[in-house]
Amino acid sequence: MKGKRVVILGATGTIGRMSVDVLSKLDQFEVVGLAAGKDIKTLLEIKSKFPLAKTSMTDVSSKDVDFHGQDAIENLLSSTNPDIVIVGVSGFAGLKYALMSSKYSKRLCLANKESIITGGKFFIDSVKANGCEIIPVDSEHNAIFRLLDSEKSEVSFIYITASGGAVRDIPTENLKDVTPDVVLKHPVWKMGARITIDSSTMFNKGLEVMEAHFLFNLNPKQIRVLIHPQGKIHGMIYLKDKTVKVLMSNADMRIPITYALCYPQSTDIFEEFDPCGTYSLFDPDPKRYPALDLAYRCLKMGDGSRIAYNAADEVAVQAFLEGKIRFTQIYEIVEKVIEKGWPKDLKDYDSIEEVDKEGRKTAMEMLSK
């Protein structure tokens, strides 16, 4: 008997490749679709593991791929009729594809946090209206989802953890001089360039605070962040009776991917977790990580500010990678973009996309100066 039908969007990226590894070990799923941007070599290598899967590419054409161009992903989804879509597309583009996927599938295994951050209530409501559920793949939000799912008591607030990134122990006065090579050496996780840099600036955790606000329907005061250098504690919930529930595991993104696929069932395909060791948890330094406070401010300011926060960060991180700005200027540029002022309430995709474009344009203008 065939298993649940799965499509992987962003199949050649970090999440996509880890999903491929997981799905190759699970016989209750059938991979029916693979989507990528332009890495055709890797896509075809993955296709060889799932020969019946249809393929799509948005950025290049090839006779070896089934669908091409701007309609490639929708054609893939409509022709494969998936039960589950893994949304591993990075950046703002993930919003469009996550919305699209919710029309064709019953579950989004969502690794694209920008979908929730930029889409906000509009995105959550749209997915729900399509009869589709969201299971988060981010390790922190996956942990909180699991803890909340099994909890019957009242939750006072949640903690999401952060490693602090590769420059956590460098004196703050020296941060302006760190190079991309230094920042890209993440101490715990193996991730893409933007999220690795965002871990060091804490923009990534700011985005995750915004994501948690909508995903779990919590007010900003109920979402707290702690630095946890060891990367073993992924989330905590603080209950009304003053007890705390914690989810711990090895730092392996395949674990939340597997949980999101198999929920509400569990699997046994990973190595044993040894809970022994020394663990530390402490509050983030606001002087070292001003991006975190800016995220909370953006939540108060409304939809446009959140979208601009994400858009400006994407532009600034790329500029840092290209050696055009210093590490500390990433924050300076994003803050200036936010200060421009943005619409508070956005109720459709076109309005959201327009603010994203304007946020990027404003950031690029600041870079040119």
LUMBAVEX-267253 format. One record per residue (C-alpha): residue number from 1; x, y, z. Coordinates in nm, 4 decimals. Example, Ala and Ser with C-alpha at 12.3 -4.5 7.8 and 13.67 -1.06 7.14 Angstrom:
<nodes>
<node nr="1" u="1.2300" v="-0.4500" w="0.7800"/>
<node nr="2" u="1.3670" v="-0.1060" w="0.7140"/>
</nodes>
This chain:
<nodes>
<node nr="1" u="0.0000" v="0.0000" w="0.0000"/>
<node nr="2" u="0.1304" v="0.3416" w="-0.0943"/>
<node nr="3" u="0.2008" v="0.5881" w="0.1875"/>
<node nr="4" u="0.1226" v="0.9565" w="0.2249"/>
<node nr="5" u="0.2246" v="1.1599" w="-0.0774"/>
<node nr="6" u="0.4964" v="1.4197" w="-0.0108"/>
<node nr="7" u="0.6267" v="1.7129" w="-0.2154"/>
<node nr="8" u="0.9504" v="1.8868" w="-0.1135"/>
<node nr="9" u="0.9828" v="2.2551" w="-0.2062"/>
<node nr="10" u="1.3411" v="2.3750" w="-0.1859"/>
<node nr="11" u="1.4625" v="2.0176" w="-0.2267"/>
<node nr="12" u="1.8254" v="2.1141" w="-0.2943"/>
<node nr="13" u="1.8623" v="2.3390" w="0.0116"/>
<node nr="14" u="1.9638" v="2.2453" w="0.3654"/>
<node nr="15" u="1.6126" v="2.1529" w="0.4821"/>
<node nr="16" u="1.5366" v="1.9823" w="0.1528"/>
<node nr="17" u="1.8421" v="1.7587" w="0.1642"/>
<node nr="18" u="1.7761" v="1.6661" w="0.5273"/>
<node nr="19" u="1.4165" v="1.5856" w="0.4353"/>
<node nr="20" u="1.5415" v="1.3597" w="0.1589"/>
<node nr="21" u="1.7596" v="1.1777" w="0.4103"/>
<node nr="22" u="1.4648" v="1.1323" w="0.6479"/>
<node nr="23" u="1.2215" v="1.0188" w="0.3780"/>
<node nr="24" u="1.4669" v="0.7631" w="0.2452"/>
<node nr="25" u="1.4433" v="0.5941" w="0.5873"/>
<node nr="26" u="1.0629" v="0.6030" w="0.6240"/>
<node nr="27" u="0.8504" v="0.3629" w="0.4206"/>
<node nr="28" u="0.5136" v="0.5197" w="0.5114"/>
<node nr="29" u="0.5686" v="0.8091" w="0.2699"/>
<node nr="30" u="0.5885" v="0.8391" w="-0.1072"/>
<node nr="31" u="0.7872" v="1.1306" w="-0.2494"/>
<node nr="32" u="0.5865" v="1.2470" w="-0.5505"/>
<node nr="33" u="0.7366" v="1.5900" w="-0.6173"/>
<node nr="34" u="1.0655" v="1.7794" w="-0.5929"/>
<node nr="35" u="1.1087" v="2.1523" w="-0.6530"/>
<node nr="36" u="1.4238" v="2.3636" w="-0.6775"/>
<node nr="37" u="1.5377" v="2.7014" w="-0.8051"/>
<node nr="38" u="1.8441" v="2.6474" w="-1.0221"/>
<node nr="39" u="2.0594" v="2.3659" w="-0.8787"/>
<node nr="40" u="1.9661" v="2.1108" w="-1.1415"/>
<node nr="41" u="2.2592" v="1.8796" w="-1.0684"/>
<node nr="42" u="2.1512" v="1.8248" w="-0.7061"/>
<node nr="43" u="1.7839" v="1.7995" w="-0.8057"/>
<node nr="44" u="1.8568" v="1.5186" w="-1.0491"/>
<node nr="45" u="2.0706" v="1.3401" w="-0.7894"/>
<node nr="46" u="1.7751" v="1.3498" w="-0.5500"/>
<node nr="47" u="1.5381" v="1.2429" w="-0.8284"/>
<node nr="48" u="1.7464" v="0.9258" w="-0.8725"/>
<node nr="49" u="1.6462" v="0.8252" w="-0.5167"/>
<node nr="50" u="1.2773" v="0.8810" w="-0.5898"/>
<node nr="51" u="1.2418" v="0.7918" w="-0.9600"/>
<node nr="52" u="0.8614" v="0.8323" w="-0.9673"/>
<node nr="53" u="0.8736" v="1.1898" w="-0.8348"/>
<node nr="54" u="0.7921" v="1.4758" w="-1.0719"/>
<node nr="55" u="1.0314" v="1.7703" w="-1.0750"/>
<node nr="56" u="1.0087" v="2.1465" w="-1.1182"/>
<node nr="57" u="1.2542" v="2.4358" w="-1.1444"/>
<node nr="58" u="1.1625" v="2.8025" w="-1.1217"/>
<node nr="59" u="1.4852" v="2.9596" w="-1.2500"/>
<node nr="60" u="1.6171" v="2.7348" w="-1.5306"/>
<node nr="61" u="1.4827" v="2.5043" w="-1.8007"/>
<node nr="62" u="1.5933" v="2.1515" w="-1.8791"/>
<node nr="63" u="1.4549" v="1.8577" w="-2.0760"/>
<node nr="64" u="1.5208" v="1.6444" w="-1.7668"/>
<node nr="65" u="1.2737" v="1.8445" w="-1.5538"/>
<node nr="66" u="0.8941" v="1.8209" w="-1.5788"/>
<node nr="67" u="0.7920" v="2.1819" w="-1.5072"/>
<node nr="68" u="0.9724" v="2.5170" w="-1.5541"/>
<node nr="69" u="0.9222" v="2.8862" w="-1.4918"/>
<node nr="70" u="0.6955" v="3.0933" w="-1.2691"/>
<node nr="71" u="0.4121" v="2.8379" w="-1.2795"/>
<node nr="72" u="0.6395" v="2.5391" w="-1.2201"/>
<node nr="73" u="0.5550" v="2.4848" w="-0.8542"/>
<node nr="74" u="0.1796" v="2.5217" w="-0.8979"/>
<node nr="75" u="0.1910" v="2.2772" w="-1.1898"/>
<node nr="76" u="0.3883" v="2.0363" w="-0.9737"/>
<node nr="77" u="0.1401" v="2.0622" w="-0.6866"/>
<node nr="78" u="-0.1697" v="2.0281" w="-0.9015"/>
<node nr="79" u="-0.0315" v="1.7244" w="-1.0848"/>
<node nr="80" u="0.0895" v="1.5355" w="-0.7767"/>
<node nr="81" u="-0.2021" v="1.5900" w="-0.5324"/>
<node nr="82" u="0.0187" v="1.5717" w="-0.2185"/>
<node nr="83" u="-0.0949" v="1.4963" w="0.1340"/>
<node nr="84" u="0.2062" v="1.6816" w="0.2785"/>
<node nr="85" u="0.4251" v="1.9623" w="0.1461"/>
<node nr="86" u="0.7613" v="2.0366" w="0.3048"/>
<node nr="87" u="0.8180" v="2.4095" w="0.2529"/>
<node nr="88" u="1.1950" v="2.4468" w="0.2612"/>
<node nr="89" u="1.2077" v="2.7493" w="0.0307"/>
<node nr="90" u="1.4098" v="3.0311" w="0.1865"/>
<node nr="91" u="1.3181" v="3.3975" w="0.2141"/>
<node nr="92" u="1.0049" v="3.5955" w="0.1295"/>
<node nr="93" u="0.9310" v="3.3765" w="-0.1735"/>
<node nr="94" u="0.8239" v="3.1067" w="0.0701"/>
<node nr="95" u="0.5038" v="3.2988" w="0.1514"/>
<node nr="96" u="0.3665" v="3.2616" w="-0.2009"/>
<node nr="97" u="0.4579" v="2.8947" w="-0.2223"/>
<node nr="98" u="0.3283" v="2.8106" w="0.1258"/>
<node nr="99" u="-0.0061" v="2.9741" w="0.0458"/>
<node nr="100" u="-0.0149" v="2.7852" w="-0.2821"/>
<node nr="101" u="0.0707" v="2.4553" w="-0.1142"/>
<node nr="102" u="-0.2098" v="2.4933" w="0.1403"/>
<node nr="103" u="-0.4622" v="2.4784" w="-0.1449"/>
<node nr="104" u="-0.3394" v="2.1368" w="-0.2565"/>
<node nr="105" u="-0.2269" v="1.9585" w="0.0612"/>
<node nr="106" u="-0.3551" v="1.8681" w="0.4057"/>
<node nr="107" u="-0.0343" v="1.9573" w="0.5948"/>
<node nr="108" u="0.2467" v="2.2087" w="0.5635"/>
<node nr="109" u="0.5742" v="2.1024" w="0.7226"/>
<node nr="110" u="0.6829" v="2.4636" w="0.7402"/>
<node nr="111" u="1.0520" v="2.5498" w="0.7560"/>
<node nr="112" u="1.0010" v="2.8920" w="0.5976"/>
<node nr="113" u="0.9472" v="3.1275" w="0.8913"/>
<node nr="114" u="0.9082" v="3.4265" w="0.6582"/>
<node nr="115" u="0.5661" v="3.2905" w="0.5553"/>
<node nr="116" u="0.4282" v="3.3498" w="0.9036"/>
<node nr="117" u="0.6304" v="3.6637" w="0.9803"/>
<node nr="118" u="0.5339" v="3.8524" w="0.6653"/>
<node nr="119" u="0.1935" v="3.6919" w="0.6148"/>
<node nr="120" u="0.0871" v="3.7199" w="0.9775"/>
<node nr="121" u="-0.2822" v="3.6703" w="1.0492"/>
<node nr="122" u="-0.3624" v="3.6750" w="0.6771"/>
<node nr="123" u="-0.1399" v="3.3720" w="0.6226"/>
<node nr="124" u="-0.2627" v="3.1761" w="0.9258"/>
<node nr="125" u="-0.6285" v="3.2399" w="0.8376"/>
<node nr="126" u="-0.5766" v="3.1552" w="0.4686"/>
<node nr="127" u="-0.4113" v="2.8219" w="0.5438"/>
<node nr="128" u="-0.6842" v="2.7346" w="0.7930"/>
<node nr="129" u="-0.9563" v="2.8292" w="0.5426"/>
<node nr="130" u="-0.7990" v="2.5873" w="0.2943"/>
<node nr="131" u="-0.8377" v="2.3044" w="0.5460"/>
<node nr="132" u="-0.4622" v="2.2650" w="0.5824"/>
<node nr="133" u="-0.2627" v="2.2362" w="0.9065"/>
<node nr="134" u="0.0796" v="2.3821" w="0.9879"/>
<node nr="135" u="0.3448" v="2.1811" w="1.1709"/>
<node nr="136" u="0.6563" v="2.3960" w="1.2295"/>
<node nr="137" u="0.9958" v="2.2537" w="1.1353"/>
<node nr="138" u="1.2175" v="2.5164" w="1.3032"/>
<node nr="139" u="1.3721" v="2.3322" w="1.5968"/>
<node nr="140" u="1.2547" v="2.5879" w="1.8534"/>
<node nr="141" u="0.8979" v="2.6170" w="1.7281"/>
<node nr="142" u="0.8741" v="2.2449" w="1.6728"/>
<node nr="143" u="0.9760" v="2.1994" w="2.0372"/>
<node nr="144" u="0.7156" v="2.4510" w="2.1605"/>
<node nr="145" u="0.4500" v="2.2901" w="1.9392"/>
<node nr="146" u="0.5251" v="1.9504" w="2.0918"/>
<node nr="147" u="0.5186" v="2.0826" w="2.4477"/>
<node nr="148" u="0.1955" v="2.2763" w="2.4009"/>
<node nr="149" u="0.0293" v="1.9881" w="2.2168"/>
<node nr="150" u="0.0633" v="1.7610" w="2.5196"/>
<node nr="151" u="-0.0088" v="2.0212" w="2.7877"/>
<node nr="152" u="-0.3507" v="2.0553" w="2.9495"/>
<node nr="153" u="-0.2504" v="2.3172" w="3.2088"/>
<node nr="154" u="-0.2463" v="2.6923" w="3.1532"/>
<node nr="155" u="0.0780" v="2.8219" w="3.0004"/>
<node nr="156" u="0.2086" v="3.1533" w="3.1337"/>
<node nr="157" u="0.4806" v="3.2039" w="2.8727"/>
<node nr="158" u="0.7315" v="3.0226" w="2.6551"/>
<node nr="159" u="1.1078" v="3.0293" w="2.6163"/>
<node nr="160" u="1.2773" v="2.9871" w="2.2806"/>
<node nr="161" u="1.6504" v="2.9296" w="2.2908"/>
<node nr="162" u="1.9369" v="3.0703" w="2.0873"/>
<node nr="163" u="2.2996" v="2.9650" w="2.0531"/>
<node nr="164" u="2.4180" v="3.3257" w="2.0263"/>
<node nr="165" u="2.5993" v="3.2457" w="1.7020"/>
<node nr="166" u="2.9652" v="3.2286" w="1.6133"/>
<node nr="167" u="3.0573" v="3.5696" w="1.7599"/>
<node nr="168" u="2.8834" v="3.5247" w="2.0946"/>
<node nr="169" u="3.2079" v="3.5521" w="2.2943"/>
<node nr="170" u="3.3798" v="3.8253" w="2.0918"/>
<node nr="171" u="3.3853" v="4.1619" w="2.2776"/>
<node nr="172" u="3.1079" v="4.3870" w="2.1471"/>
<node nr="173" u="3.3551" v="4.6642" w="2.0630"/>
<node nr="174" u="3.5268" v="4.4261" w="1.8183"/>
<node nr="175" u="3.2134" v="4.3081" w="1.6356"/>
<node nr="176" u="3.2422" v="4.5772" w="1.3691"/>
<node nr="177" u="3.5593" v="4.4105" w="1.2426"/>
<node nr="178" u="3.4443" v="4.0469" w="1.2154"/>
<node nr="179" u="3.4429" v="3.8981" w="0.8653"/>
<node nr="180" u="3.1884" v="3.6674" w="0.6966"/>
<node nr="181" u="3.4292" v="3.3747" w="0.7303"/>
<node nr="182" u="3.4208" v="3.4108" w="1.1090"/>
<node nr="183" u="3.0443" v="3.4605" w="1.1348"/>
<node nr="184" u="2.9650" v="3.1631" w="0.9113"/>
<node nr="185" u="3.1318" v="2.9165" w="1.1517"/>
<node nr="186" u="2.8216" v="2.8381" w="1.3550"/>
<node nr="187" u="2.9100" v="2.6589" w="1.6804"/>
<node nr="188" u="2.6117" v="2.4184" w="1.6791"/>
<node nr="189" u="2.4099" v="2.3982" w="1.3573"/>
<node nr="190" u="2.4906" v="2.3515" w="0.9887"/>
<node nr="191" u="2.2655" v="2.5964" w="0.8055"/>
<node nr="192" u="2.2512" v="2.8306" w="0.5093"/>
<node nr="193" u="2.4495" v="3.1549" w="0.4994"/>
<node nr="194" u="2.1705" v="3.3991" w="0.5873"/>
<node nr="195" u="2.0339" v="3.2085" w="0.8863"/>
<node nr="196" u="2.3884" v="3.1490" w="1.0159"/>
<node nr="197" u="2.4655" v="3.5208" w="1.0081"/>
<node nr="198" u="2.1228" v="3.6011" w="1.1521"/>
<node nr="199" u="2.2054" v="3.3726" w="1.4439"/>
<node nr="200" u="2.4992" v="3.5967" w="1.5319"/>
<node nr="201" u="2.3065" v="3.9223" w="1.4977"/>
<node nr="202" u="1.9996" v="3.7627" w="1.6622"/>
<node nr="203" u="1.7828" v="3.8765" w="1.3720"/>
<node nr="204" u="1.6910" v="3.5118" w="1.3340"/>
<node nr="205" u="1.5630" v="3.4979" w="1.6908"/>
<node nr="206" u="1.3756" v="3.8229" w="1.6358"/>
<node nr="207" u="1.2051" v="3.6607" w="1.3387"/>
<node nr="208" u="1.1264" v="3.3572" w="1.5531"/>
<node nr="209" u="0.9658" v="3.5760" w="1.8201"/>
<node nr="210" u="0.7376" v="3.7171" w="1.5506"/>
<node nr="211" u="0.6682" v="3.3681" w="1.4205"/>
<node nr="212" u="0.5759" v="3.2388" w="1.7671"/>
<node nr="213" u="0.3348" v="3.5301" w="1.8174"/>
<node nr="214" u="0.1179" v="3.4173" w="1.5255"/>
<node nr="215" u="0.1829" v="3.0451" w="1.5296"/>
<node nr="216" u="0.0904" v="2.9978" w="1.8964"/>
<node nr="217" u="-0.1402" v="3.3003" w="1.9401"/>
<node nr="218" u="0.0732" v="3.4480" w="2.2184"/>
<node nr="219" u="0.1202" v="3.8131" w="2.3042"/>
<node nr="220" u="0.4816" v="3.9404" w="2.2843"/>
<node nr="221" u="0.5222" v="3.9434" w="2.6635"/>
<node nr="222" u="0.4561" v="3.5686" w="2.6665"/>
<node nr="223" u="0.7536" v="3.5007" w="2.4364"/>
<node nr="224" u="1.0981" v="3.5066" w="2.5962"/>
<node nr="225" u="1.4440" v="3.4288" w="2.4620"/>
<node nr="226" u="1.7385" v="3.2679" w="2.6397"/>
<node nr="227" u="2.0945" v="3.2048" w="2.5208"/>
<node nr="228" u="2.1798" v="2.8344" w="2.5379"/>
<node nr="229" u="2.5276" v="2.7700" w="2.3917"/>
<node nr="230" u="2.5077" v="2.3881" w="2.4014"/>
<node nr="231" u="2.2128" v="2.3643" w="2.1597"/>
<node nr="232" u="2.0444" v="2.0743" w="2.3426"/>
<node nr="233" u="1.7446" v="2.2577" w="2.4919"/>
<node nr="234" u="1.5169" v="2.3658" w="2.2076"/>
<node nr="235" u="1.2151" v="2.5051" w="2.3863"/>
<node nr="236" u="1.0497" v="2.5464" w="2.7260"/>
<node nr="237" u="0.7020" v="2.6303" w="2.8481"/>
<node nr="238" u="0.6436" v="2.7961" w="3.1853"/>
<node nr="239" u="0.3171" v="2.6831" w="3.3431"/>
<node nr="240" u="0.0823" v="2.8686" w="3.5729"/>
<node nr="241" u="0.1864" v="2.6488" w="3.8678"/>
<node nr="242" u="0.5459" v="2.7791" w="3.8286"/>
<node nr="243" u="0.6802" v="2.4565" w="3.6780"/>
<node nr="244" u="0.8713" v="2.4420" w="3.3496"/>
<node nr="245" u="0.8555" v="2.1754" w="3.0810"/>
<node nr="246" u="1.1610" v="2.1366" w="2.8595"/>
<node nr="247" u="1.2243" v="1.9601" w="2.5291"/>
<node nr="248" u="1.5819" v="1.8404" w="2.4770"/>
<node nr="249" u="1.7489" v="1.6500" w="2.1940"/>
<node nr="250" u="2.0611" v="1.6373" w="1.9842"/>
<node nr="251" u="2.1086" v="1.9366" w="1.7543"/>
<node nr="252" u="1.9804" v="1.7605" w="1.4422"/>
<node nr="253" u="1.7231" v="1.9236" w="1.2123"/>
<node nr="254" u="1.6134" v="1.5816" w="1.0909"/>
<node nr="255" u="1.4395" v="1.5291" w="1.4260"/>
<node nr="256" u="1.1819" v="1.8123" w="1.3867"/>
<node nr="257" u="1.1445" v="1.7288" w="1.0164"/>
<node nr="258" u="1.0556" v="1.3703" w="1.1052"/>
<node nr="259" u="0.8152" v="1.4805" w="1.3770"/>
<node nr="260" u="0.6387" v="1.7212" w="1.1400"/>
<node nr="261" u="0.6001" v="1.4448" w="0.8811"/>
<node nr="262" u="0.4840" v="1.1727" w="1.1198"/>
<node nr="263" u="0.2755" v="1.3737" w="1.3679"/>
<node nr="264" u="0.0999" v="1.2573" w="1.5822"/>
<node nr="265" u="0.3003" v="0.9345" w="1.5601"/>
<node nr="266" u="0.6675" v="0.8992" w="1.6598"/>
<node nr="267" u="0.9597" v="0.7142" w="1.5024"/>
<node nr="268" u="1.2835" v="0.5505" w="1.6094"/>
<node nr="269" u="1.5435" v="0.6295" w="1.3448"/>
<node nr="270" u="1.7912" v="0.8463" w="1.5362"/>
<node nr="271" u="2.0892" v="0.7843" w="1.7604"/>
<node nr="272" u="2.0422" v="0.7845" w="2.1359"/>
<node nr="273" u="2.0376" v="1.1207" w="2.3130"/>
<node nr="274" u="2.2620" v="1.1471" w="2.6182"/>
<node nr="275" u="2.1134" v="1.4067" w="2.8562"/>
<node nr="276" u="2.4265" v="1.4176" w="3.0710"/>
<node nr="277" u="2.6436" v="1.7249" w="3.0507"/>
<node nr="278" u="2.6688" v="2.0861" w="3.1593"/>
<node nr="279" u="2.3980" v="2.3235" w="3.0436"/>
<node nr="280" u="2.3808" v="2.6995" w="3.0670"/>
<node nr="281" u="2.0961" v="2.9419" w="3.0055"/>
<node nr="282" u="2.1186" v="3.3199" w="3.0300"/>
<node nr="283" u="1.9485" v="3.6347" w="2.9072"/>
<node nr="284" u="2.0733" v="3.7858" w="2.5802"/>
<node nr="285" u="2.2750" v="4.1077" w="2.6102"/>
<node nr="286" u="2.0648" v="4.3870" w="2.4491"/>
<node nr="287" u="2.3791" v="4.5788" w="2.3516"/>
<node nr="288" u="2.5184" v="4.2778" w="2.1664"/>
<node nr="289" u="2.1843" v="4.1788" w="2.0134"/>
<node nr="290" u="1.9786" v="4.4967" w="1.9506"/>
<node nr="291" u="1.7928" v="4.3189" w="1.6682"/>
<node nr="292" u="1.5945" v="4.1243" w="1.9258"/>
<node nr="293" u="1.4454" v="4.4337" w="2.0875"/>
<node nr="294" u="1.3746" v="4.5757" w="1.7415"/>
<node nr="295" u="1.1655" v="4.2649" w="1.6630"/>
<node nr="296" u="0.9454" v="4.3230" w="1.9676"/>
<node nr="297" u="0.9039" v="4.6859" w="1.8609"/>
<node nr="298" u="0.8004" v="4.5762" w="1.5126"/>
<node nr="299" u="0.5316" v="4.3483" w="1.6565"/>
<node nr="300" u="0.3787" v="4.6543" w="1.8237"/>
<node nr="301" u="0.4061" v="4.8645" w="1.5068"/>
<node nr="302" u="0.2113" v="4.6242" w="1.2859"/>
<node nr="303" u="0.2295" v="4.4232" w="0.9648"/>
<node nr="304" u="0.4406" v="4.6547" w="0.7500"/>
<node nr="305" u="0.7204" v="4.6894" w="1.0029"/>
<node nr="306" u="0.7572" v="4.3100" w="1.0356"/>
<node nr="307" u="0.7766" v="4.2730" w="0.6594"/>
<node nr="308" u="1.0296" v="4.5559" w="0.6298"/>
<node nr="309" u="1.2367" v="4.3992" w="0.9117"/>
<node nr="310" u="1.2686" v="4.0778" w="0.7149"/>
<node nr="311" u="1.3219" v="4.2430" w="0.3763"/>
<node nr="312" u="1.5902" v="4.4847" w="0.4963"/>
<node nr="313" u="1.7706" v="4.2073" w="0.6819"/>
<node nr="314" u="1.7856" v="3.9903" w="0.3679"/>
<node nr="315" u="1.9391" v="4.2800" w="0.1735"/>
<node nr="316" u="2.1831" v="4.3790" w="0.4494"/>
<node nr="317" u="2.3038" v="4.0218" w="0.5090"/>
<node nr="318" u="2.3780" v="3.9801" w="0.1395"/>
<node nr="319" u="2.5699" v="4.3079" w="0.1413"/>
<node nr="320" u="2.7753" v="4.1853" w="0.4381"/>
<node nr="321" u="2.8506" v="3.8571" w="0.2597"/>
<node nr="322" u="2.9714" v="4.0577" w="-0.0396"/>
<node nr="323" u="3.1991" v="4.2722" w="0.1780"/>
<node nr="324" u="3.0017" v="4.5935" w="0.1173"/>
<node nr="325" u="2.9201" v="4.6682" w="0.4809"/>
<node nr="326" u="3.0502" v="4.5832" w="0.8270"/>
<node nr="327" u="2.8824" v="4.3238" w="1.0488"/>
<node nr="328" u="2.7370" v="4.5868" w="1.2831"/>
<node nr="329" u="2.5914" v="4.7817" w="0.9905"/>
<node nr="330" u="2.3403" v="4.5028" w="0.9266"/>
<node nr="331" u="2.1437" v="4.6231" w="1.2273"/>
<node nr="332" u="2.1977" v="4.9911" w="1.1466"/>
<node nr="333" u="2.0461" v="4.9505" w="0.8002"/>
<node nr="334" u="1.7443" v="4.7506" w="0.9185"/>
<node nr="335" u="1.6702" v="4.9978" w="1.1972"/>
<node nr="336" u="1.6801" v="5.2905" w="0.9523"/>
<node nr="337" u="1.4439" v="5.1082" w="0.7164"/>
<node nr="338" u="1.1996" v="5.0455" w="1.0022"/>
<node nr="339" u="1.2118" v="5.4125" w="1.1025"/>
<node nr="340" u="1.0702" v="5.5109" w="0.7641"/>
<node nr="341" u="0.7230" v="5.4068" w="0.8819"/>
<node nr="342" u="0.5065" v="5.1294" w="0.7324"/>
<node nr="343" u="0.1374" v="5.0367" w="0.7008"/>
<node nr="344" u="-0.0071" v="4.8822" w="1.0144"/>
<node nr="345" u="-0.2721" v="4.6481" w="0.8686"/>
<node nr="346" u="-0.2296" v="4.4438" w="0.5493"/>
<node nr="347" u="-0.5032" v="4.2018" w="0.4487"/>
<node nr="348" u="-0.3939" v="4.0492" w="0.1159"/>
<node nr="349" u="-0.0876" v="3.9067" w="-0.0580"/>
<node nr="350" u="-0.0447" v="4.1937" w="-0.3055"/>
<node nr="351" u="-0.0217" v="4.4510" w="-0.0258"/>
<node nr="352" u="0.2294" v="4.2357" w="0.1606"/>
<node nr="353" u="0.4403" v="4.1894" w="-0.1507"/>
<node nr="354" u="0.4386" v="4.5641" w="-0.2189"/>
<node nr="355" u="0.5760" v="4.6419" w="0.1281"/>
<node nr="356" u="0.8414" v="4.3724" w="0.0855"/>
<node nr="357" u="0.9542" v="4.5306" w="-0.2437"/>
<node nr="358" u="0.9569" v="4.8796" w="-0.0934"/>
<node nr="359" u="1.1527" v="4.7562" w="0.2101"/>
<node nr="360" u="1.4187" v="4.6057" w="-0.0134"/>
<node nr="361" u="1.4322" v="4.9170" w="-0.2282"/>
<node nr="362" u="1.4775" v="5.1391" w="0.0782"/>
<node nr="363" u="1.7539" v="4.9155" w="0.2105"/>
<node nr="364" u="1.9326" v="4.9214" w="-0.1248"/>
<node nr="365" u="1.9130" v="5.3016" w="-0.1324"/>
<node nr="366" u="2.0738" v="5.3172" w="0.2089"/>
<node nr="367" u="2.3489" v="5.0825" w="0.0933"/>
<node nr="368" u="2.4210" v="5.3073" w="-0.2064"/>
<node nr="369" u="2.4738" v="5.5995" w="0.0316"/>
</nodes>
